């Protein structure tokens, strides 16, 4: 950091504030940093354009798993909603391998609920429980994992039943990350990528949806009964839940 500051003709503290997210660099400063880091071509153009829009209140950035996992690791609080798939923090290794786009991504280390317990609310839709992701054995392991967390006191896991009237905002998976000294971020998974925003207005709208979901969630005893019912279905050969392959997810 000191060497980069020297090359830029700035004080180390100034550059450190960029690195810590306490100060936004100007686009020309970002260009200078990229030059010293030997980032050129399309990557340089893309990053400088991101810097130009960083001050916009409703700025949305598309991104991959690396940023998402860093937010999981550093957030002070996390709210995650999975209507069609179990949220990543609750996934078993077998389930994660079945839903990830590439084998390599499934093998990367990711935080688990144990690393963020006490600051997570993780909500699963009944539809996600009844999709046979990876086959009966993988899905049964996943449901047993959820059941164990639900019965314990270490994780705040909720289940929303499928038989609910349609309400806007409930159909897509999203996660809200709250940080100690940085703006909150809402992250939404799209068809083939994901998007995130730190817009206060956008985050507030998703918080309203989160409150709605908590109001719809089953009591703990009802959620446990639902998980037991799903496990019984999984134990019946040729049960009503069809297998979902990776290509269908």
Residue, then its C-alpha position, 0 to 999 in steps of 0.5 A: x500500500x505504501x509503495x502504491x501511494x508513492x507511485x501515485x504521489x499520495x499519502x498512504x492513508x489516502x490510499x488506505x481509505x480507498x481500500x477500506x471503502x471509506x473514500x471513493x477514488x476519482x475515475x482518473x485515480x482508478x485509471x492511475x492505479x490500474x496502470x501501475x497494476x498493469x491492468x489494460x484493455x477491456x478490463x481497464x475500461x470496465x473498471x474505470x466505467x464502474x468508478x464513474x458510476x460509483x456515486x450514483x445512488x441507484x447504481x447496480x453492478x453485476x457480479x459473480x460468486x467472489x464478491x458474494x462470498x466476501x460479503x457473506x464473510x464480512x457482513x454484520x447481519x445477513x438476511x437470505x431468501x431462497x424460494x426455489x433453491x436453498x440459500x447458499x449458507x444452508x446448502x450441504x456440499x452435495x446440494x451445492x455441487x448439484x446446483x453450481x454451474x461448474x464443478x470448480x465453483x462448488x469446490x471453492x471454500x465458502x462461509x457456513x452459517x456457523x461462521x456467521x451465526x447470531x447475525x443471520x436469518x435464512x428463509x427457505x420456500x417450500x418449493x425449494x424443499x420439494x425440488x429433488x435437486x441432485x436426486x433423492x439421496x442428496x435432497x434427503x441429506x439437505x432436508x435433514x441438515x435443515x431439520x437439525x438446524x431448525x431444531x437447534x438454537x444456533x441458526x435462525x432458519x424459517x420456512x415459508x409454505x407454498x400455499x400463499x397468495x401471490x405477493x410482489x417480490x417473493x418470487x426471486x431469491x435475494x440476500x441483504x447484507x448489513x455491514x458495520x461501517x459500509x452501506x448495506x447491499x442487496x443482492x439478487x440472483x438473476x437468470x444467468x448472473x446476479x446484480x447488487x445495489x447499495x441504493x438506500x431506497x432499493x435496500x428499503x424495498x427489499x427489507x419490506x419484502x423480508x418483513x413480509x416473508x417473516x410474517x408468512x413463515x411457519x411456526x417452528x413446530x409446523x416447519x419441522x412437520x413439513x420437513x418430516x413430510x418431505x423426508x417421507x416423500x423422499x424415502x418412497x421410490x418413485x415419489x411425487x417429486x421429480x429429479x431436477x438435473x443441473x441443466x434444469x436448475 
